[in-house]
Amino acid sequence: MSENHENQMEQTLEVGSEVTGKVMKLEDKQVIVDIGSKFDGIIPISELSHLHVEHPNEVLSEGEEVQLLVTKLEDEAIVLSRKQLSQKLAWKNLEEKFDSNKVFEATVIDVVNGGLVMDAGLRAFMPASHVEAYYVEDFEPYKGQTLEVKVIELDESKQRAILSHRAVVEDEQNAKKKEVLSTLEPGAVVEGTVQRLTNFGAFVDLGGVDGLIHISQLSHDHVDKAEDVLSEGETVKVKVLSVDRDNERIALSLKDTQPGPWGGVEKEFSVGSIVEGEVKRLVNFGAFVEIKPGVEGLVHISQISKEHIGNPQEVLKEEQKVKVKILDISEKNKRVSLSIKEAQEEQDNVELKKYQKEDEEQGFQLGDLIGDRLKDLKK
């Protein structure tokens, strides 16, 4: 290199200048670089990276060209920084991402009190509340992980860069929620996961948006508590009753996806059979008797008793257990005709036949006994 060029280099070098250097030697605490000056360029180990460096060979190798920033001009050396130049570029890069609300990747360097230290080209911080959209108890497993993040606060003068992974997750959730809301239609049967049980029903995650199964829509039977029917984490098929896209509310039914109490009733009960039921309601023309949960049949007043009665209350009361005979049954029309009178008559007939049989058996025994005695007398 000519003396004139060297003088020119020295004249143009000043604190804050950006230069290109070639790594000549990696020492324990510093790196010697050639920047085209008669004096060596020195990068202290602390100026190699914004991350902790034990030895320069972790980040540089001999012969490598590297962009540097002049930080100090000494008599016999020029002090340089790789870290300050990269951070200068990193701040500019983060500012662009912040302005454009761009999603990018950053790595978790360390777990500290209150959140995570992140590598975003410079040391950035992620508060604990911005790690996930849910509460996280232990952050240790995040160490070394790469997360998708957004810049939510930036102030270079205060060296403050705040990142959020939760913001990315919530944006994805909102996009998914809008997609699900736009495709759901009343009457559709969809699959979901039970998220929460409350005293008024159950919330089901339909893949990005929650819908509510009101307690009245959990079962064909009466339900006191949602946990009697469902458990959190359970996968269920539900019918969409209504979709309010403006307020993001979805009404669901579990009951409508299950066979009703009348389903298969004609196979379960046959005309002419006698079953036990419970009197549910008394009206002036008869009594409604439940023969299985949700299935009630009418006993017309003329079919209540062999005796003439003016109203059902004369011989029946609500919650009374009674035997009834099925006169007619229709699953399609959800109608059952019953008779207490005929059930009682059949029971009376059975008992009469049983009595007559016993009486006949006793009669034969008595006849045999008399016959045996007569034989004895003849002897």
C-alpha positions as CSV (number, residue, x, y, z in Angstrom):
1,M,0.0,0.0,0.0
2,S,1.4,3.5,-0.9
3,E,2.1,6.1,1.8
4,N,-0.4,8.5,0.1
5,H,-3.1,5.8,0.3
6,E,-2.3,5.1,3.9
7,N,-2.5,8.9,4.7
8,Q,-5.8,9.0,2.9
9,M,-7.2,6.1,4.9
10,E,-6.1,7.7,8.2
11,Q,-7.7,11.0,7.2
12,T,-11.0,9.4,6.4
13,L,-11.1,7.2,9.5
14,E,-13.0,8.8,12.4
15,V,-15.2,7.6,15.2
16,G,-18.4,6.4,13.7
17,S,-16.9,5.4,10.4
18,E,-18.0,2.1,8.9
19,V,-15.1,0.0,7.6
20,T,-14.5,-3.5,6.2
21,G,-11.8,-5.5,8.0
22,K,-10.1,-8.8,7.4
23,V,-9.6,-11.1,10.4
24,M,-5.9,-11.6,10.9
25,K,-5.7,-13.2,14.4
26,L,-8.1,-14.5,17.0
27,E,-6.8,-13.9,20.5
28,D,-8.4,-14.8,23.8
29,K,-9.8,-11.3,24.5
30,Q,-9.6,-9.6,21.2
31,V,-9.5,-9.9,17.4
32,I,-6.8,-8.3,15.2
33,V,-8.1,-7.1,11.8
34,D,-6.6,-5.4,8.8
35,I,-8.6,-2.4,7.7
36,G,-6.0,-1.1,5.2
37,S,-4.4,1.2,7.7
38,K,-0.8,1.2,8.9
39,F,-2.2,0.5,12.4
40,D,-3.9,-2.6,13.4
41,G,-7.6,-2.7,14.0
42,I,-8.7,-4.2,17.3
43,I,-12.1,-5.7,18.2
44,P,-12.4,-6.3,22.0
45,I,-14.2,-9.5,22.8
46,S,-17.0,-7.5,24.4
47,E,-17.6,-5.7,21.0
48,L,-18.0,-8.9,19.0
49,S,-21.7,-9.6,19.6
50,H,-24.7,-8.5,21.6
51,L,-24.7,-12.1,22.9
52,H,-22.2,-13.4,25.4
53,V,-19.0,-14.7,23.8
54,E,-16.4,-16.9,25.6
55,H,-13.9,-16.9,22.8
56,P,-13.7,-14.9,19.5
57,N,-13.7,-18.2,17.4
58,E,-17.4,-18.6,18.4
59,V,-18.3,-15.8,16.0
60,L,-15.4,-15.2,13.7
61,S,-12.7,-17.1,11.8
62,E,-9.3,-16.1,10.4
63,G,-9.4,-14.7,6.9
64,E,-13.1,-13.7,7.2
65,E,-14.2,-10.2,6.1
66,V,-16.4,-8.4,8.5
67,Q,-18.2,-5.0,8.6
68,L,-17.1,-2.9,11.6
69,L,-17.6,0.5,13.3
70,V,-14.8,2.7,14.4
71,T,-15.3,3.4,18.1
72,K,-11.9,4.9,19.1
73,L,-8.7,6.1,17.5
74,E,-5.6,5.5,19.6
75,D,-2.0,6.2,18.9
76,E,-1.0,2.7,18.0
77,A,-4.4,1.1,17.2
78,I,-7.9,1.6,16.0
79,V,-10.6,0.2,18.2
80,L,-13.5,-1.3,16.4
81,S,-16.9,-2.8,17.1
82,R,-18.8,-5.4,15.3
83,K,-21.6,-5.4,17.9
84,Q,-22.4,-1.7,17.6
85,L,-22.7,-1.8,13.8
86,S,-24.8,-4.9,13.8
87,Q,-27.0,-3.3,16.5
88,K,-27.3,-0.1,14.5
89,L,-28.6,-2.2,11.6
90,A,-30.8,-4.3,13.9
91,W,-32.5,-1.2,15.3
92,K,-33.2,0.0,11.8
93,N,-34.5,-3.5,10.9
94,L,-36.7,-3.6,14.0
95,E,-38.1,-0.1,13.3
96,E,-39.2,-1.3,9.9
97,K,-40.9,-4.4,11.4
98,F,-42.5,-2.2,14.0
99,D,-43.9,0.2,11.5
100,S,-45.2,-2.5,9.2
101,N,-46.5,-4.7,12.1
102,K,-44.5,-7.6,10.6
103,V,-44.2,-11.1,12.1
104,F,-40.6,-12.4,12.3
105,E,-38.6,-15.0,14.3
106,A,-36.6,-14.4,17.4
107,T,-34.7,-16.9,19.7
108,V,-35.1,-17.1,23.5
109,I,-31.6,-16.4,25.0
110,D,-32.5,-16.5,28.6
111,V,-35.3,-16.8,31.2
112,V,-35.3,-13.9,33.7
113,N,-37.6,-12.6,36.3
114,G,-40.7,-11.2,34.5
115,G,-40.2,-12.8,31.1
116,L,-37.8,-13.8,28.4
117,V,-34.6,-12.3,27.0
118,M,-34.7,-12.5,23.2
119,D,-32.2,-12.4,20.3
120,A,-33.7,-10.1,17.6
121,G,-30.4,-9.0,16.2
122,L,-30.0,-7.2,19.6
123,R,-31.1,-8.0,23.1
124,A,-34.9,-7.6,23.3
125,F,-37.3,-8.5,26.1
126,M,-40.6,-10.3,26.1
127,P,-42.8,-9.8,29.2
128,A,-44.3,-13.0,30.7
129,S,-47.8,-11.8,29.9
130,H,-46.8,-11.6,26.2
131,V,-45.4,-15.1,25.8
132,E,-48.7,-16.9,25.3
133,A,-52.4,-16.2,25.1
134,Y,-52.8,-18.3,28.3
135,Y,-51.0,-18.4,31.7
136,V,-47.6,-20.0,31.7
137,E,-46.2,-21.3,35.0
138,D,-42.7,-22.5,34.0
139,F,-40.7,-20.6,31.3
140,E,-37.6,-22.8,31.4
141,P,-38.7,-25.0,28.5
142,Y,-38.7,-21.9,26.3
143,K,-35.0,-21.4,26.6
144,G,-33.4,-21.9,23.1
145,Q,-36.8,-21.9,21.4
146,T,-37.4,-19.8,18.3
147,L,-40.7,-18.0,18.4
148,E,-42.7,-16.0,15.9
149,V,-43.0,-12.5,17.3
150,K,-44.0,-8.9,16.7
151,V,-42.4,-5.7,18.0
152,I,-45.0,-4.0,20.3
153,E,-42.7,-1.2,21.8
154,L,-39.5,0.3,20.5
155,D,-37.3,3.1,21.9
156,E,-33.6,3.2,20.7
157,S,-32.7,6.1,23.0
158,K,-33.7,3.9,26.0
159,Q,-32.4,0.7,24.4
160,R,-35.8,-0.7,24.8
161,A,-37.2,-3.3,22.4
162,I,-40.3,-5.2,23.6
163,L,-41.5,-8.3,21.7
164,S,-44.7,-10.3,21.9
165,H,-45.5,-13.9,20.8
166,R,-49.0,-13.6,22.2
167,A,-49.8,-10.9,19.7
168,V,-49.0,-13.3,16.9
169,V,-51.0,-16.1,18.4
170,E,-54.0,-13.8,19.0
171,D,-53.9,-12.5,15.4
172,E,-53.9,-16.1,14.2
173,Q,-56.8,-17.0,16.5
174,N,-58.8,-13.9,15.3
175,A,-58.2,-14.9,11.7
176,K,-59.3,-18.4,12.4
177,K,-62.3,-17.2,14.4
178,K,-63.5,-15.0,11.4
179,E,-63.0,-17.9,9.0
180,V,-65.1,-20.3,11.2
181,L,-67.8,-17.7,11.8
182,S,-68.1,-17.1,8.1
183,T,-68.5,-20.8,7.3
184,L,-70.8,-21.9,10.1
185,E,-74.5,-22.1,9.3
186,P,-77.5,-23.0,11.5
187,G,-78.5,-26.6,11.2
188,A,-74.9,-27.8,10.6
189,V,-73.5,-30.6,12.8
190,V,-69.9,-30.0,13.7
191,E,-67.3,-31.4,16.0
192,G,-65.7,-29.5,18.9
193,T,-63.9,-29.8,22.2
194,V,-65.5,-28.9,25.5
195,Q,-63.5,-25.9,26.9
196,R,-65.4,-24.8,30.0
197,L,-68.3,-26.0,32.1
198,T,-70.5,-23.4,33.8
199,N,-73.7,-23.4,35.8
200,F,-75.7,-22.4,32.7
201,G,-74.1,-24.8,30.2
202,A,-70.9,-25.6,28.4
203,F,-68.5,-23.7,26.0
204,V,-67.2,-25.7,23.1
205,D,-64.2,-24.8,20.9
206,L,-65.2,-25.2,17.3
207,G,-61.6,-24.7,16.0
208,G,-60.9,-21.1,16.8
209,V,-64.2,-19.9,18.2
210,D,-66.3,-20.9,21.1
211,G,-70.0,-21.8,21.0
212,L,-72.4,-22.2,24.0
213,I,-74.5,-25.3,24.7
214,H,-77.1,-23.9,27.1
215,I,-78.0,-26.4,29.9
216,S,-81.4,-26.9,28.3
217,Q,-79.7,-28.2,25.1
218,L,-77.5,-30.7,26.8
219,S,-79.9,-33.6,27.0
220,H,-83.5,-34.7,26.3
221,D,-83.7,-35.4,30.0
222,H,-83.6,-32.7,32.7
223,V,-80.0,-31.7,33.6
224,D,-79.1,-30.0,36.9
225,K,-75.3,-29.6,36.2
226,A,-73.4,-29.6,33.0
227,E,-70.7,-31.8,34.5
228,D,-73.4,-34.5,34.8
229,V,-73.3,-34.8,31.0
230,L,-69.9,-33.5,29.8
231,S,-66.3,-33.1,31.0
232,E,-63.7,-30.6,29.9
233,G,-61.5,-31.8,27.1
234,E,-64.2,-34.1,25.7
235,T,-64.8,-34.2,22.0
236,V,-68.5,-33.8,21.0
237,K,-70.7,-33.5,18.0
238,V,-73.0,-30.5,18.2
239,K,-75.7,-28.9,16.1
240,V,-75.5,-25.2,15.3
241,L,-78.7,-23.5,16.4
242,S,-77.8,-19.9,15.5
243,V,-74.8,-17.7,14.5
244,D,-74.4,-14.1,15.5
245,R,-71.4,-13.0,13.5
246,D,-71.4,-9.4,14.7
247,N,-71.2,-10.3,18.4
248,E,-69.3,-13.6,17.7
249,R,-71.9,-15.7,19.5
250,I,-72.8,-19.2,18.5
251,A,-75.7,-21.2,20.1
252,L,-75.2,-25.0,20.0
253,S,-77.2,-28.1,20.9
254,L,-75.9,-31.5,22.0
255,K,-79.5,-32.8,22.5
256,D,-80.4,-32.4,18.8
257,T,-77.5,-34.7,17.7
258,Q,-78.7,-37.6,20.0
259,P,-81.7,-39.9,19.5
260,G,-84.8,-38.5,21.3
261,P,-86.7,-40.4,23.9
262,W,-89.1,-41.5,21.3
263,G,-86.4,-43.0,19.1
264,G,-87.0,-46.8,18.8
265,V,-90.0,-46.6,21.2
266,E,-92.0,-49.0,19.0
267,K,-89.2,-51.6,19.3
268,E,-88.9,-51.1,23.0
269,F,-92.7,-51.3,23.7
270,S,-95.3,-53.5,22.0
271,V,-99.1,-53.1,21.9
272,G,-100.7,-55.3,24.6
273,S,-97.7,-55.3,26.9
274,I,-98.1,-54.2,30.5
275,V,-95.4,-51.8,32.0
276,E,-95.0,-49.7,35.0
277,G,-95.2,-45.9,34.7
278,E,-95.5,-42.8,36.8
279,V,-98.4,-40.4,36.8
280,K,-97.1,-37.0,35.6
281,R,-100.1,-34.9,35.1
282,L,-103.8,-35.2,35.8
283,V,-106.3,-33.4,33.5
284,N,-110.1,-33.5,33.4
285,F,-110.1,-36.0,30.5
286,G,-107.5,-38.4,31.9
287,A,-104.0,-38.9,33.1
288,F,-100.5,-38.6,31.5
289,V,-98.3,-41.4,32.5
290,E,-94.5,-41.6,31.8
291,I,-93.4,-45.0,30.8
292,K,-89.7,-44.0,30.1
293,P,-87.9,-40.7,30.5
294,G,-89.4,-38.2,28.1
295,V,-92.2,-40.6,26.8
296,E,-95.7,-40.0,28.2
297,G,-98.9,-41.7,27.2
298,L,-102.5,-40.8,27.9
299,V,-104.8,-42.9,30.0
300,H,-108.2,-41.6,29.0
301,I,-110.6,-41.2,31.9
302,S,-112.6,-44.2,30.6
303,Q,-109.5,-46.3,30.9
304,I,-108.6,-45.4,34.5
305,S,-111.0,-47.6,36.5
306,K,-113.6,-50.3,36.1
307,E,-115.9,-48.1,38.2
308,H,-117.4,-44.9,36.9
309,I,-115.4,-41.8,38.0
310,G,-116.1,-38.1,37.6
311,N,-112.5,-37.0,37.4
312,P,-109.0,-38.7,37.6
313,Q,-108.2,-37.1,41.0
314,E,-110.7,-39.4,42.6
315,V,-108.4,-42.4,42.2
316,L,-105.0,-41.1,41.1
317,K,-102.4,-38.6,42.3
318,E,-99.2,-37.2,40.6
319,E,-96.0,-39.2,41.1
320,Q,-98.0,-42.3,41.8
321,K,-96.6,-45.6,40.3
322,V,-99.2,-47.5,38.2
323,K,-99.3,-50.5,35.9
324,V,-100.6,-49.7,32.4
325,K,-101.4,-51.7,29.3
326,I,-100.2,-50.3,26.0
327,L,-103.3,-50.0,23.7
328,D,-101.6,-48.1,20.8
329,I,-98.1,-46.6,20.2
330,S,-96.7,-44.4,17.4
331,E,-93.1,-43.2,17.2
332,K,-93.9,-41.0,14.3
333,N,-96.7,-39.1,16.0
334,K,-95.1,-39.4,19.5
335,R,-98.3,-40.8,20.9
336,V,-99.1,-43.6,23.3
337,S,-102.5,-44.7,24.4
338,L,-102.6,-46.5,27.8
339,S,-105.1,-48.3,30.0
340,I,-104.9,-48.7,33.8
341,K,-108.3,-50.5,33.8
342,E,-107.2,-53.2,31.3
343,A,-103.9,-53.7,33.1
344,Q,-105.8,-54.3,36.3
345,E,-108.2,-56.6,34.6
346,E,-105.4,-58.7,33.2
347,Q,-103.7,-58.8,36.6
348,D,-107.0,-59.8,38.2
349,N,-107.4,-62.6,35.6
350,V,-103.9,-63.9,36.2
351,E,-104.5,-64.0,40.0
352,L,-108.0,-65.6,39.4
353,K,-106.5,-68.3,37.3
354,K,-103.7,-68.9,39.8
355,Y,-106.3,-69.2,42.6
356,Q,-108.4,-71.6,40.5
357,K,-105.4,-73.7,39.7
358,E,-104.4,-73.9,43.4
359,D,-108.0,-74.6,44.3
360,E,-108.2,-77.4,41.7
361,E,-104.9,-78.9,43.0
362,Q,-106.2,-78.8,46.5
363,G,-109.5,-80.4,45.3
364,F,-107.6,-83.3,43.7
365,Q,-105.6,-83.7,46.8
366,L,-108.8,-83.8,48.9
367,G,-110.5,-86.3,46.5
368,D,-107.4,-88.5,46.5
369,L,-107.4,-88.4,50.3
370,I,-111.1,-89.4,50.5
371,G,-110.6,-92.1,48.0
372,D,-107.7,-93.5,50.0
373,R,-109.8,-93.5,53.2
374,L,-112.7,-95.3,51.5
375,K,-110.3,-98.0,50.3
376,D,-109.1,-98.4,53.9
377,L,-112.7,-98.8,55.1
378,K,-113.5,-101.5,52.5
379,K,-110.6,-103.5,53.8
